Structure formats: structure tokens, C-alpha cells
């Protein structure tokens, strides 16, 4: 397949479609994300530079210049986000907290449609396959987003905004191949619709295959993967006041993986190689209506379906969402009001490693929010207050109030402050499931001095419970922005206190220890092993922990000259747990990241992107590492762009994630890679 793709790239590159071959100018404001219009923070259009939140916008220009092949990889372009590869397919991503594959404090959306999985309240990043060239921007909020978006947006929000189909009325072909990417082939067709004036459509189809990694932690890597997807979008403008968006996507993946599962006989952790299969479907309709020059309303309905097959979990669920919002500009304030309803159908399918405690097969959520933006001093000082009240069938009513101040000190300085409470509701795994994990060692109960006895393991389960409460997070944030002619500074300080955080308590039969001792005193080892084989230890989940997090985000952008832009970033977060009974759920430690990127227009047809990230590895049980990526883009002519991208250039391979106790996945070493790509736009 690689040979065919390389031949295709060579042949297409020798076709001339036009004489105009000047590459687009680097968009300074796009790269700085200063005056970009965003919607995720206030749930209405607002300038990023005057938004009272820590926000970063990844532009389409940045993504294309960097040669990224997935949304997860695109997030490495945003300073302050923890993005780590587990293997050649899977990702661990987090904001202001340690990254994890099953992170449940980060809300991810596509055009405002939530794509989280209720099983663990997170996202399967490997199944997220939005064509990069059709993404307008990715809005990243670092900090609380619960007022507008509901629970489980306590640490941040990622909103992937795709382009209007009116802006993609062309045929585009994208071809890529490389050392770890076997191939990626994508086709998009767009045009006008005849149903109404200024209406358009697009359709895409994408196929991708990854090679396996070169090196695993123990055994031969089995993380090769295949991903196929297709989707469509329709933008219909009935008149100047009413428009309809219809879009749908389907993705199917099959990939190998190495898992650490409890051996059915010894109960010790044993690495096994198995495949994962997933099918994801997304549908959404959004009707927007301008009521007057001072009011507009939006009604959105969406549907999602996910199925997954893994050795430890046969998963399937469907969700139905309805959201309504009205925005009004009154004499005294801007007012935003909305209501939502979500129904998750979650039929349980058990396995050798997983069973249901409460047989929860559906989750209902409904709620309302209101936000009022008062202008205290015209064009200078704003006060924004609001609350989101939401009921869910697991923990009942939850409230997420927020108050923000926005102060335009002068034309170049902006100060903001935020005080809010967020809520993280239990996931199904925490609330309902019993999961077999690596067995508890007898020596952890008491040491006998007999090595064989002490290393013998007892069958062990991680058990959720319907007594769990929602985690409540009170957050305080302060921010400062300084905009000069050629550079800007974005600084934010944050502190949060969480209560009802998850802890675990090992529990066992109180007669376990005396019974074991009785067998050993009479040297009845056969009786001991038979007895232990039929015993059980449970790690019971509780919501009695406390946690505090504090830190700083700094981003400095510098337009060196009209053809070069540099970004510096530094992120520090310290997390302290009051009850770290087991590293399975929490840690006392810090997160540190230093970031550098350079976007350089070499001449009219060539551009270069260079990026470096240094990250501390202590909480991930890895060494610190520096990732250096470089991408060169050549505008061959008006229609054809060729790119060459190198990732992880400093080392042949390095380990980014080794925390196998918070997931069944066993990480592999991430290889140095090179990718050759071509985009043809007719």
C-alpha cells in the first residue's frame, strides 16, 4: 500500500493545474488567537481576547502547517494540555490534571455535540476521526465549563468546530504515508444545494491504517490499527433569519492492543494481546433562528451510538440529546437562557472480568441554565453571573453557579476573574460495575516469611456503588492579557478545591487472615491454596476524599516579522490528595510542561513549522522527555500542497505512558516517525 501511495503522490505532483503557486500568508491573529471569534466559553460569539477564561484556539492553519493526522495529535499544538500517546493508536489527554485514557473531567464536543461515553464519562480518542482540513478551529477552555455545558466539564472543554459546507464547495483529495502511518486516504466533495439559496453540502470518506510500534515494554507490540469513516454536512439557509445544519458521521476501527488482565488461575497481572473493534455513529440537527436584531434562538437535536468489543468489555450504548437556547440583548444586560435533556440507553453485557452491581441500563439528565452579562462600566467592566441546574438519575439535582468579572483596562490590557463550582457525576463504571483487577497479595495482609505464600494472590475486584456522591469542585481563577503590536501575553492562575473525590478501601472477610494463619501453622499448604483460591478482596469505591489543585498557565506569542511567529508556553499544576490510599485513583505530585513553536514562511511557496515540548514524567512513571516535531509544506501550485513531517526527532523512541493501574492498557514506546503527505484541491 505504501508503494502505491508513494507512486500516486509522485504522479499527482507532476500535474499542473494553475500558475498561481503562492502559499497563503501566515495569519498572525489566527496564530495568536487574539481576535478569533469563539463560542465555547460564553455559548455565544465572543472575541478570544476579551473572554473571561483561559482559552486557546488551534486554527486550521496551525493544524495543516504541523501535518497532524488526528484531533488528538492536533491538541499537542495547544500549550498547557497534557497529551500523551499510550501506543500507536491510543491517547491519554487531560487539562490541569494528569492525563488518562479514561479522563472524566474533560468535555469533548464536535460542533457543540457532546461525544462522551457514559461508561467512563470520557472519550475514545482513537475513534475520533474528523478530517483535519475540514476543521475550522479547535477551541480549548482550560478550567471550569460546567455553567453552560453541564457536569464533567470541571477541568476543561474541547470543542471541535468544523467548517461551514459553504466554505468547502470543492473536491479535495488527501494522501499520506510514513514510517508509522501505513496510509491515510481521504476524499471530500462539496457543492451547492438547490433546496434554498446560499445552501450547500459536503461529503467525505476516509481510510487510515497504522503500523505497529517497534518496541513494547515487555512483549512484541501488537498495536497496528485500521480506521474507516465517512460523513456528510448540509447547511441550509431558508432566509436571512433561519438556517438549518444537518450532519452525520460514521467511524469503524479495528486495532491491536496489549492489555494487562488478571490471570484466571493465579490472579496475577498477565499481558495479553487482543484486538479492539468499535463502531461510532453521530447525527445532529441544529436550527438557528434570528428573532430580531436583539434576540436569536437555537434548537439542537443529536443522536449517538457506540459499540465496542474488547476482551474485558462488550460495550454498546445510544444517547439522545435535545438542547434549546435563546440569547437576548436587553437594555441592561445580555441574557442567555437554555434547557437540555439527555437520555443514555446503556444495556449491560457482562464478561469474565466485568459484572453489574445495580443493573443500571439507562441514565436521564435534564436541566436549565441562565447567564446574565451586566455592563457595570460601558466598554470597560462587565459582570457575568449564572447557574446551571441539572438533574441526573444517579445523584439527583446538581448546581453549578459561576461569577466572572471582565475588565478592559485599556486597549492593550485585559483582566478577568472567575469563581465557580463544577460537578463531576459518577460514571457507570464507578456507580454500577464490578471489575476484576490484579489479585491482592497475601503478603500485603501480613508477611509470613514464606516467599511462595506471600506472593500468592487472592481474587480481587474493583467495585462501584450507588452510594457514591458527585464530586464538587470550587474553582478560583485570575487572568491577565497584554496585547502589543508584535507580541501578546496570556497569564492565568488557578486554584480549586474538590470534595467527594474518589477513594478506595480494601475489604475482605474478617476471618481471612486468621484462616490463612491456621493453615500455615499446621503446614497445610494444599488447604491454604484451595482456601485462598475461593476467597475475594474488594477495592470499594467511596466518595470521601478531598483534593486541591493550583497552578499557572503562561503563553507568550511573538510576531518576529511578517513571515515568522513564535509561541512560548509554560504550565505548572500541583495536585494534593488528602487521602491517597492507592495510586489507582489519585496522587500527590505536579505536572510541568514547557512549550515552544515556530511558524516560518520561507518564501512564497514554502513554510516550516517547528515545535518542542518538554514534559515531566514522574506521575506517568516514565522519564522526562522532549518531543521535537518539524513539518515542511510546499505549495507546488494553486491546487497541490506537499508536506513532510517528522515527529519525536530527538530519540528513536521513548515511553510516554506507563500507568497500567488506571487502565488495562500496556503502553508501547513511541517511535520517531516521518510522514509524507499531499493535498489536492480542485
C-alpha positions as CSV (number, residue, x, y, z in Angstrom):
1,X,0.0,0.0,0.0
2,X,2.9,2.4,0.8
3,X,4.4,1.9,-2.6
4,X,1.1,2.6,-4.4
5,X,0.6,5.7,-2.3
6,X,4.1,7.0,-3.0
7,X,3.6,6.4,-6.7
8,X,0.3,8.3,-6.5
9,X,2.0,11.2,-4.7
10,X,4.7,11.4,-7.4
11,X,2.3,11.3,-10.3
12,X,-0.1,13.9,-8.9
13,X,2.8,16.2,-8.0
14,X,3.7,16.5,-11.7
15,X,0.3,17.7,-12.7
16,X,0.0,21.5,-13.2
17,X,-3.4,23.0,-12.6
18,X,-2.6,26.7,-12.4
19,X,0.3,29.2,-12.4
20,X,-0.6,30.8,-9.1
21,X,1.6,29.0,-6.6
22,X,1.9,31.4,-3.8
23,X,1.4,29.9,-0.4
24,X,-1.1,31.7,1.9
25,X,0.3,34.3,4.2
26,X,0.7,33.3,7.8
27,X,-2.3,34.7,9.7
28,X,-0.8,36.4,12.7
29,X,-4.1,36.9,14.5
30,X,-5.1,33.3,13.8
31,X,-1.9,32.0,15.3
32,X,-2.2,34.3,18.3
33,X,-5.9,33.5,18.8
34,X,-6.4,37.1,19.9
35,X,-9.4,38.4,17.9
36,X,-10.7,35.0,16.8
37,X,-14.4,34.7,17.4
38,X,-15.2,31.8,19.7
39,X,-18.4,30.3,21.1
40,X,-17.4,27.6,23.7
41,X,-16.9,29.9,26.8
42,X,-20.0,32.1,26.7
43,X,-22.1,29.8,24.4
44,X,-22.3,32.8,22.0
45,X,-19.9,34.5,19.8
46,X,-17.2,36.4,21.6
47,X,-13.6,37.6,21.0
48,X,-11.0,35.3,22.4
49,X,-9.0,38.4,23.6
50,X,-11.8,39.6,25.8
51,X,-13.2,36.3,27.0
52,X,-13.0,35.9,30.9
53,X,-11.5,32.4,30.8
54,X,-8.2,30.7,30.0
55,X,-8.8,29.8,26.3
56,X,-6.6,28.8,23.4
57,X,-7.7,28.4,19.8
58,X,-5.9,26.0,17.4
59,X,-6.5,27.3,13.9
60,X,-6.8,25.3,10.7
61,X,-3.6,27.0,9.5
62,X,-1.7,25.6,12.5
63,X,-3.0,22.1,12.1
64,X,-2.2,22.0,8.4
65,X,1.2,23.5,8.9
66,X,2.0,21.0,11.6
67,X,1.0,18.0,9.5
68,X,-1.1,16.4,12.2
69,X,-3.2,13.3,11.3
70,X,-5.7,13.3,14.2
71,X,-7.6,15.5,16.5
72,X,-5.7,14.1,19.5
73,X,-2.4,14.9,17.8
74,X,-3.7,18.4,17.0
75,X,-4.1,19.1,20.7
76,X,-0.3,18.9,21.1
77,X,-0.3,22.3,19.4
78,X,-2.0,24.0,22.4
79,X,0.3,24.9,25.3
80,X,-0.8,23.6,28.7
81,X,-2.6,20.4,27.6
82,X,-1.3,17.0,28.7
83,X,-1.3,14.9,25.6
84,X,0.5,11.5,25.8
85,X,0.4,8.5,23.4
86,X,-0.2,5.2,25.1
87,X,0.6,3.2,22.0
88,X,0.4,3.8,18.2
89,X,-3.4,4.2,18.4
90,X,-4.5,5.3,21.9
91,X,-4.1,8.6,23.7
92,X,-4.2,9.9,27.2
93,X,-5.3,13.6,27.4
94,X,-6.0,15.9,30.3
95,X,-6.1,19.5,31.3
96,X,-4.9,20.8,34.7
97,X,-4.7,17.2,35.8
98,X,-2.9,14.0,34.9
99,X,-3.8,12.7,31.5
100,X,-5.5,9.4,31.2
101,X,-7.2,7.3,28.6
102,X,-10.4,7.4,30.7
103,X,-10.2,11.0,31.8
104,X,-13.7,12.0,33.0
105,X,-13.2,15.7,33.8
106,X,-12.8,16.9,30.2
107,X,-15.8,17.6,28.0
108,X,-15.2,17.0,24.3
109,X,-17.6,18.1,21.6
110,X,-17.9,18.3,17.8
111,X,-19.8,21.5,16.8
112,X,-21.4,21.6,20.2
113,X,-22.4,17.9,20.2
114,X,-21.0,16.0,23.2
115,X,-19.3,12.8,22.3
116,X,-18.5,11.4,25.8
117,X,-19.1,7.8,26.7
118,X,-21.3,7.3,29.8
119,X,-19.4,4.2,30.8
120,X,-16.4,6.2,31.9
121,X,-17.6,9.7,31.1
122,X,-14.7,10.2,28.7
123,X,-13.7,9.9,25.0
124,X,-12.2,7.1,22.9
125,X,-9.8,9.4,21.1
126,X,-8.7,6.6,18.7
127,X,-12.3,6.5,17.3
128,X,-12.5,10.3,16.7
129,X,-11.8,10.8,13.0
130,X,-12.7,14.3,11.8
131,X,-10.8,15.3,8.6
132,X,-8.2,17.9,9.6
133,X,-8.7,20.0,6.5
134,X,-12.4,20.4,7.3
135,X,-11.8,21.7,10.9
136,X,-12.2,25.5,11.2
137,X,-10.7,25.6,14.6
138,X,-10.4,23.8,18.0
139,X,-11.5,25.8,21.0
140,X,-9.8,24.7,24.2
141,X,-11.0,26.0,27.5
142,X,-8.7,25.3,30.5
143,X,-10.8,25.4,33.6
144,X,-14.5,25.1,34.6
145,X,-17.1,24.9,31.9
146,X,-20.0,23.4,33.8
147,X,-22.2,26.5,33.9
148,X,-23.0,26.2,30.2
149,X,-22.1,22.7,29.3
150,X,-23.2,20.7,32.4
151,X,-21.4,18.1,34.5
152,X,-18.0,16.6,33.8
153,X,-16.5,19.8,32.3
154,X,-14.7,20.6,35.5
155,X,-11.2,20.8,34.2
156,X,-11.8,21.9,30.6
157,X,-13.7,21.8,27.4
158,X,-12.5,20.9,23.9
159,X,-14.9,22.0,21.1
160,X,-14.0,20.9,17.6
161,X,-15.6,23.4,15.2
162,X,-15.9,22.2,11.6
163,X,-16.1,24.5,8.6
164,X,-19.4,25.5,7.1
165,X,-20.1,23.5,4.0
166,X,-20.4,26.8,2.1
167,X,-16.6,27.2,2.6
168,X,-15.8,23.7,1.3
169,X,-17.5,23.7,-2.1
170,X,-14.7,21.9,-3.9
171,X,-13.2,18.5,-4.3
172,X,-10.3,17.7,-2.1
173,X,-8.0,14.6,-2.0
174,X,-5.5,14.0,0.8
175,X,-2.9,11.2,0.7
176,X,-0.4,10.4,3.4
177,X,2.1,7.6,4.2
178,X,5.0,7.2,6.5
179,X,7.1,5.1,8.8
180,X,4.4,4.5,11.4
181,X,1.4,5.6,9.2
182,X,0.9,2.9,6.6
183,X,-1.6,5.0,4.7
184,X,-4.3,7.7,5.0
185,X,-6.5,8.4,2.1
186,X,-9.3,10.9,2.2
187,X,-11.8,12.4,-0.3
188,X,-14.1,15.3,0.3
189,X,-16.7,16.6,-2.2
190,X,-18.7,19.8,-1.7
191,X,-21.1,21.9,-3.6
192,X,-24.3,23.9,-3.7
193,X,-27.8,22.6,-2.8
194,X,-30.8,23.6,-4.9
195,X,-33.3,23.4,-2.0
196,X,-32.6,27.0,-0.9
197,X,-30.4,30.0,-1.8
198,X,-27.0,30.0,-0.1
199,X,-27.3,26.3,0.8
200,X,-24.5,23.8,0.4
201,X,-23.3,20.3,1.3
202,X,-20.2,18.2,1.6
203,X,-19.4,14.5,1.9
204,X,-16.2,12.9,3.0
205,X,-14.7,9.4,3.1
206,X,-11.5,8.5,4.9
207,X,-9.4,5.3,5.4
208,X,-6.4,5.0,7.6
209,X,-4.0,2.3,8.7
210,X,-1.2,2.4,11.3
211,X,1.8,0.1,11.6
212,X,2.6,-1.4,14.9
213,X,5.3,0.1,17.2
214,X,8.8,-1.1,17.1
215,X,9.2,-1.6,20.8
216,X,7.0,-2.6,23.7
217,X,7.7,-2.6,27.4
218,X,7.8,-6.4,27.5
219,X,6.4,-8.3,24.5
220,X,6.2,-7.8,20.8
221,X,3.9,-4.8,20.1
222,X,0.5,-5.5,18.6
223,X,-0.8,-2.0,18.2
224,X,-1.4,-1.9,14.5
225,X,-4.8,-0.4,13.5
226,X,-7.3,0.4,10.8
227,X,-9.8,3.2,10.8
228,X,-12.5,3.9,8.2
229,X,-15.1,6.7,8.3
230,X,-17.5,8.7,6.2
231,X,-19.7,11.7,6.9
232,X,-21.8,14.5,5.5
233,X,-22.9,18.0,6.3
234,X,-25.7,20.2,5.0
235,X,-26.0,23.9,5.6
236,X,-29.4,25.2,4.5
237,X,-30.3,28.9,4.7
238,X,-34.1,29.3,4.4
239,X,-33.8,33.1,4.6
240,X,-31.7,35.7,6.3
241,X,-33.1,34.8,9.7
242,X,-33.4,31.0,9.7
243,X,-30.8,28.3,8.9
244,X,-30.5,24.5,9.4
245,X,-27.4,22.4,10.0
246,X,-27.6,18.6,9.4
247,X,-24.5,16.5,9.8
248,X,-23.7,12.8,10.4
249,X,-20.6,10.7,10.8
250,X,-19.8,7.0,11.0
251,X,-16.4,5.5,12.1
252,X,-15.3,1.9,12.3
253,X,-12.0,0.9,13.8
254,X,-10.1,-2.3,14.4
255,X,-6.8,-2.2,16.2
256,X,-4.5,-4.5,18.2
257,X,-3.6,-3.8,21.7
258,X,-1.7,-5.2,24.7
259,X,-3.6,-5.5,27.9
260,X,-2.7,-6.4,31.5
261,X,-5.5,-8.7,32.7
262,X,-5.8,-10.9,35.8
263,X,-4.9,-14.5,35.1
264,X,-7.9,-16.7,35.7
265,X,-5.9,-19.1,37.8
266,X,-3.1,-17.2,39.6
267,X,-5.0,-13.8,39.6
268,X,-1.6,-12.1,38.8
269,X,-1.5,-9.5,36.1
270,X,-0.7,-11.1,32.8
271,X,-0.1,-9.3,29.5
272,X,-2.3,-10.5,26.6
273,X,-2.6,-9.2,23.0
274,X,-6.1,-8.8,21.8
275,X,-7.9,-6.6,19.2
276,X,-10.4,-3.8,19.8
277,X,-13.3,-3.2,17.5
278,X,-15.5,-0.1,17.7
279,X,-18.3,1.5,15.7
280,X,-19.4,5.0,16.3
281,X,-22.3,6.9,14.8
282,X,-23.1,10.6,15.2
283,X,-26.1,12.5,13.9
284,X,-27.1,16.2,14.6
285,X,-29.6,18.7,13.5
286,X,-29.4,22.4,14.6
287,X,-32.0,25.0,13.7
288,X,-30.9,28.6,14.3
289,X,-33.4,31.5,14.1
290,X,-32.9,35.2,14.5
291,X,-36.0,36.6,16.2
292,X,-34.9,40.2,15.9
293,X,-31.7,42.4,15.9
294,X,-31.6,41.8,19.7
295,X,-32.5,38.1,20.0
296,X,-31.8,34.7,18.5
297,X,-32.6,31.1,19.4
298,X,-31.2,27.7,18.7
299,X,-32.7,24.2,18.9
300,X,-30.3,21.3,18.6
301,X,-31.2,17.6,18.5
302,X,-28.5,14.9,18.3
303,X,-28.1,11.1,18.4
304,X,-25.0,9.0,19.2
305,X,-24.4,5.3,19.1
306,X,-21.3,3.4,20.1
307,X,-20.5,-0.3,20.2
308,X,-17.2,-1.8,21.3
309,X,-15.7,-5.3,21.6
310,X,-12.8,-5.9,23.9
311,X,-11.8,-9.0,25.9
312,X,-12.9,-7.4,29.2
313,X,-15.9,-5.4,28.0
314,X,-18.6,-5.8,25.3
315,X,-20.0,-2.3,25.1
316,X,-23.0,-0.6,23.5
317,X,-25.0,2.5,24.2
318,X,-27.2,5.0,22.5
319,X,-27.8,8.6,23.5
320,X,-30.4,11.2,22.6
321,X,-29.9,14.9,23.2
322,X,-32.1,17.9,22.9
323,X,-30.8,21.4,23.7
324,X,-32.6,24.8,23.4
325,X,-31.0,28.2,23.9
326,X,-32.1,31.8,23.5
327,X,-29.8,34.8,23.6
328,X,-31.2,38.3,24.2
329,X,-29.7,41.7,24.3
330,X,-31.7,43.8,26.7
331,X,-31.2,47.4,27.8
332,X,-29.5,46.4,31.0
333,X,-27.7,43.2,30.0
334,X,-27.1,40.3,27.7
335,X,-29.1,37.3,28.8
336,X,-28.6,33.7,27.8
337,X,-31.2,31.0,28.8
338,X,-31.2,27.4,27.9
339,X,-32.6,23.9,28.7
340,X,-31.4,20.4,27.9
341,X,-32.5,16.8,28.0
342,X,-30.3,13.7,27.5
343,X,-31.2,10.0,27.6
344,X,-28.5,7.4,27.6
345,X,-29.5,3.8,26.9
346,X,-26.8,1.6,28.4
347,X,-27.7,-2.1,28.2
348,X,-25.1,-4.1,30.1
349,X,-23.2,-7.1,28.6
350,X,-21.0,-8.9,31.1
351,X,-17.7,-10.6,30.6
352,X,-15.2,-12.7,32.6
353,X,-13.8,-9.5,34.0
354,X,-16.9,-7.3,34.4
355,X,-20.3,-7.6,36.0
356,X,-23.1,-5.2,37.0
357,X,-23.9,-4.5,40.6
358,X,-27.1,-2.5,40.2
359,X,-28.1,-3.4,36.6
360,X,-28.3,0.3,35.5
361,X,-29.5,0.3,31.9
362,X,-30.3,3.9,31.3
363,X,-29.3,7.4,32.6
364,X,-31.5,10.5,32.2
365,X,-30.3,14.1,32.5
366,X,-32.3,17.3,32.2
367,X,-31.6,20.8,33.3
368,X,-31.7,24.6,32.7
369,X,-29.1,27.3,32.7
370,X,-29.2,31.1,32.8
371,X,-26.4,33.6,32.3
372,X,-26.6,37.4,32.6
373,X,-23.9,39.7,31.4
374,X,-24.2,43.1,33.1
375,X,-22.2,46.1,31.9
376,X,-21.1,47.9,35.0
377,X,-18.9,50.4,33.2
378,X,-19.5,50.8,29.4
379,X,-16.8,49.3,27.3
380,X,-14.7,48.7,30.4
381,X,-16.1,46.5,33.2
382,X,-18.5,43.5,32.9
383,X,-20.1,41.2,35.5
384,X,-21.3,37.8,34.3
385,X,-23.3,35.6,36.7
386,X,-25.2,32.4,36.0
387,X,-26.1,28.9,37.2
388,X,-26.6,25.5,35.6
389,X,-29.1,23.3,37.5
390,X,-29.2,19.7,36.2
391,X,-30.9,16.5,37.4
392,X,-29.4,13.1,36.7
393,X,-30.8,9.7,37.6
394,X,-27.6,8.7,39.5
395,X,-27.2,11.5,42.1
396,X,-30.2,13.8,41.6
397,X,-30.0,17.6,41.3
398,X,-26.7,19.3,40.9
399,X,-26.0,23.0,40.7
400,X,-23.1,24.8,39.1
401,X,-23.0,28.5,39.8
402,X,-20.5,30.9,38.3
403,X,-19.5,34.5,38.6
404,X,-17.0,36.2,36.3
405,X,-15.5,39.7,36.0
406,X,-14.1,41.1,32.8
407,X,-12.1,44.4,32.9
408,X,-10.8,46.1,29.8
409,X,-8.1,48.2,31.5
410,X,-7.2,49.9,28.2
411,X,-6.8,49.0,24.5
412,X,-3.9,46.6,25.3
413,X,-4.7,45.2,28.7
414,X,-7.5,42.8,29.9
415,X,-8.0,41.4,33.4
416,X,-10.5,38.7,34.3
417,X,-11.5,36.7,37.4
418,X,-13.8,33.7,37.8
419,X,-15.4,32.0,40.8
420,X,-17.3,28.8,40.0
421,X,-18.5,25.4,41.3
422,X,-18.3,22.4,39.0
423,X,-19.7,18.9,39.3
424,X,-18.3,15.6,38.2
425,X,-21.0,12.9,38.4
426,X,-20.0,9.2,38.8
427,X,-19.6,7.2,35.6
428,X,-21.3,3.9,35.1
429,X,-18.0,2.1,35.9
430,X,-17.9,3.9,39.3
431,X,-21.6,3.6,40.1
432,X,-22.5,0.2,38.8
433,X,-19.7,-2.1,37.7
434,X,-17.6,-4.7,39.4
435,X,-14.2,-5.2,37.6
436,X,-11.7,-7.9,38.2
437,X,-8.2,-6.5,38.7
438,X,-4.8,-7.8,39.6
439,X,-5.0,-10.0,42.6
440,X,-4.2,-8.8,46.2
441,X,-1.0,-10.5,47.5
442,X,-1.2,-12.4,50.8
443,X,2.0,-10.6,51.9
444,X,0.1,-7.3,51.7
445,X,-2.2,-8.6,54.5
446,X,0.7,-9.9,56.6
447,X,4.1,-11.3,55.8
448,X,4.7,-14.9,56.6
449,X,8.3,-15.1,55.6
450,X,7.4,-17.8,53.1
451,X,8.1,-16.2,49.6
452,X,5.7,-18.5,47.8
453,X,2.9,-17.8,50.3
454,X,3.5,-14.1,50.4
455,X,3.3,-13.8,46.6
456,X,0.2,-15.8,46.3
457,X,-2.7,-13.7,45.1
458,X,-6.3,-13.5,46.1
459,X,-9.0,-12.8,43.5
460,X,-9.7,-9.0,43.7
461,X,-12.4,-6.7,42.4
462,X,-12.8,-3.0,42.0
463,X,-16.4,-2.4,43.0
464,X,-18.5,0.7,42.3
465,X,-21.5,1.6,44.4
466,X,-24.8,3.6,44.1
467,X,-23.9,5.4,47.4
468,X,-21.3,7.5,45.5
469,X,-21.9,11.2,45.5
470,X,-21.0,13.7,42.9
471,X,-17.6,15.4,43.1
472,X,-17.9,19.1,43.8
473,X,-15.1,21.4,42.7
474,X,-14.9,25.0,43.8
475,X,-12.5,26.9,41.5
476,X,-11.0,30.4,41.5
477,X,-9.1,31.8,38.5
478,X,-7.4,35.0,37.7
479,X,-6.2,36.0,34.2
480,X,-4.3,38.8,32.6
481,X,-3.8,39.6,28.9
482,X,-1.4,42.1,27.3
483,X,-1.6,42.9,23.6
484,X,1.2,44.8,21.9
485,X,1.9,45.4,18.3
486,X,4.1,42.4,17.7
487,X,3.5,40.2,20.8
488,X,1.0,39.3,23.4
489,X,1.0,37.7,26.8
490,X,-1.7,35.4,28.3
491,X,-1.3,34.6,32.0
492,X,-3.8,32.6,34.2
493,X,-3.6,31.5,37.8
494,X,-5.9,28.8,39.2
495,X,-6.8,27.2,42.4
496,X,-9.5,24.6,43.1
497,X,-10.7,22.5,46.0
498,X,-12.7,19.3,45.4
499,X,-14.7,17.3,47.9
500,X,-16.3,13.9,47.5
501,X,-13.3,12.7,45.3
502,X,-13.0,9.0,44.8
503,X,-11.0,6.9,47.2
504,X,-10.8,3.1,47.6
505,X,-10.9,0.9,50.6
506,X,-9.7,-2.8,50.5
507,X,-12.3,-5.0,52.2
508,X,-12.2,-8.8,52.8
509,X,-13.7,-11.5,55.0
510,X,-12.6,-10.7,58.6
511,X,-11.7,-14.4,59.0
512,X,-9.4,-14.3,56.0
513,X,-6.2,-13.6,58.0
514,X,-6.9,-16.0,60.9
515,X,-7.8,-18.7,58.5
516,X,-4.6,-18.3,56.4
517,X,-2.6,-18.4,59.6
518,X,-4.3,-21.5,60.8
519,X,-3.4,-23.4,57.6
520,X,0.2,-22.3,57.8
521,X,0.6,-23.2,61.5
522,X,-0.1,-26.8,60.6
523,X,1.8,-26.6,57.3
524,X,-1.4,-27.5,55.3
525,X,-0.3,-25.8,52.1
526,X,-2.8,-27.6,50.0
527,X,-5.6,-26.4,52.2
528,X,-4.1,-22.9,52.1
529,X,-4.0,-22.7,48.3
530,X,-7.5,-24.2,48.0
531,X,-8.9,-21.8,50.6
532,X,-7.2,-18.7,49.0
533,X,-8.5,-19.7,45.6
534,X,-12.1,-19.3,46.7
535,X,-11.6,-16.0,48.7
536,X,-12.1,-12.5,47.4
537,X,-10.8,-9.0,48.2
538,X,-12.7,-5.9,47.1
539,X,-11.5,-2.4,46.4
540,X,-14.6,-0.5,47.3
541,X,-15.1,2.9,45.7
542,X,-16.0,5.7,48.1
543,X,-16.6,9.4,47.7
544,X,-15.0,10.7,50.9
545,X,-11.8,12.2,49.6
546,X,-10.6,15.8,49.2
547,X,-8.2,17.3,46.6
548,X,-6.7,20.7,45.9
549,X,-5.1,21.8,42.7
550,X,-3.3,25.0,41.9
551,X,-1.0,26.3,39.2
552,X,-0.2,28.7,36.4
553,X,-0.5,28.9,32.6
554,X,1.7,31.3,30.7
555,X,1.6,31.8,26.9
556,X,3.7,34.3,25.1
557,X,3.3,34.9,21.3
558,X,5.7,36.9,19.3
559,X,5.4,38.0,15.7
560,X,9.1,38.2,14.9
561,X,8.5,39.6,11.4
562,X,5.7,39.3,8.8
563,X,6.8,35.8,8.0
564,X,7.7,34.3,11.4
565,X,5.7,33.7,14.5
566,X,7.0,32.2,17.8
567,X,5.0,30.8,20.7
568,X,6.4,30.1,24.2
569,X,4.3,28.4,26.9
570,X,4.8,27.1,30.4
571,X,2.3,25.2,32.5
572,X,2.6,24.1,36.1
573,X,-0.1,22.3,38.2
574,X,0.3,20.9,41.7
575,X,-2.3,18.3,42.9
576,X,-2.6,17.3,46.5
577,X,-4.8,14.5,47.8
578,X,-5.9,14.3,51.4
579,X,-6.5,10.5,51.2
580,X,-4.2,8.8,48.7
581,X,-4.9,5.3,49.8
582,X,-3.9,3.8,46.5
583,X,-2.2,5.2,43.4
584,X,-5.1,3.7,41.4
585,X,-7.2,6.8,41.8
586,X,-5.1,9.7,43.0
587,X,-1.6,11.1,43.5
588,X,0.3,13.9,45.2
589,X,2.5,15.5,42.6
590,X,2.9,18.1,40.0
591,X,2.6,18.5,36.2
592,X,5.1,20.6,34.4
593,X,5.3,21.4,30.7
594,X,7.5,23.8,28.7
595,X,6.4,24.6,25.1
596,X,7.9,26.2,22.0
597,X,6.7,26.6,18.5
598,X,7.9,28.4,15.4
599,X,5.8,29.0,12.2
600,X,8.0,30.4,9.4
601,X,7.1,31.3,5.9
602,X,10.4,30.7,4.0
603,X,9.3,32.1,0.7
604,X,6.1,32.4,-1.5
605,X,5.7,28.6,-1.8
606,X,7.4,27.1,1.3
607,X,6.7,27.2,5.0
608,X,8.2,25.5,8.1
609,X,6.7,24.6,11.4
610,X,8.9,23.6,14.4
611,X,7.6,22.6,17.8
612,X,9.2,21.3,21.0
613,X,7.6,20.1,24.3
614,X,9.3,19.2,27.5
615,X,7.2,17.3,29.9
616,X,7.9,15.9,33.4
617,X,7.2,12.2,33.5
618,X,7.0,11.3,37.2
619,X,3.2,10.9,37.5
620,X,3.2,8.8,34.4
621,X,6.0,6.5,35.7
622,X,8.2,7.5,32.7
623,X,11.3,9.5,32.2
624,X,11.1,13.2,31.4
625,X,11.1,13.7,27.7
626,X,11.5,16.4,25.0
627,X,9.4,15.9,21.9
628,X,10.6,17.8,18.8
629,X,8.4,17.9,15.7
630,X,9.0,19.6,12.4
631,X,6.9,20.0,9.3
632,X,7.7,21.4,5.9
633,X,4.9,22.5,3.5
634,X,5.4,23.2,-0.2
635,X,2.7,24.9,-2.3
636,X,3.5,23.3,-5.6
637,X,0.8,25.2,-7.3
638,X,-2.6,26.7,-6.5
639,X,-4.1,23.2,-6.2
640,X,-1.4,21.0,-4.8
641,X,0.4,21.1,-1.4
642,X,3.1,18.6,-0.4
643,X,4.2,18.2,3.2
644,X,6.9,16.3,5.0
645,X,6.5,15.9,8.8
646,X,8.9,14.4,11.4
647,X,7.7,13.6,14.9
648,X,9.8,12.8,18.0
649,X,13.0,13.7,16.1
650,X,15.4,13.6,19.1
651,X,15.0,10.0,20.1
652,X,14.4,6.7,18.2
653,X,11.7,6.0,20.7
654,X,10.6,7.0,24.2
655,X,7.9,5.9,26.6
656,X,5.1,8.4,27.4
657,X,2.6,6.4,29.5
658,X,3.2,3.6,31.9
659,X,0.4,3.9,34.4
660,X,-1.2,0.5,33.8
661,X,-3.1,0.6,37.1
662,X,-5.7,3.1,35.9
663,X,-6.4,1.3,32.7
664,X,-5.9,-2.3,31.3
665,X,-3.7,-0.9,28.5
666,X,0.0,-1.5,28.4
667,X,1.9,1.3,26.7
668,X,4.5,0.9,24.0
669,X,7.4,3.1,23.1
670,X,6.6,5.9,20.8
671,X,8.7,5.8,17.7
672,X,10.4,8.6,15.8
673,X,8.3,8.9,12.6
674,X,8.2,10.6,9.2
675,X,5.1,11.3,7.2
676,X,4.8,12.4,3.6
677,X,1.6,14.0,2.5
678,X,-0.2,15.6,-0.4
679,X,-3.4,17.6,-0.6
680,X,-5.0,18.2,-3.9
681,X,-7.8,20.8,-4.1
682,X,-9.8,21.0,-7.3
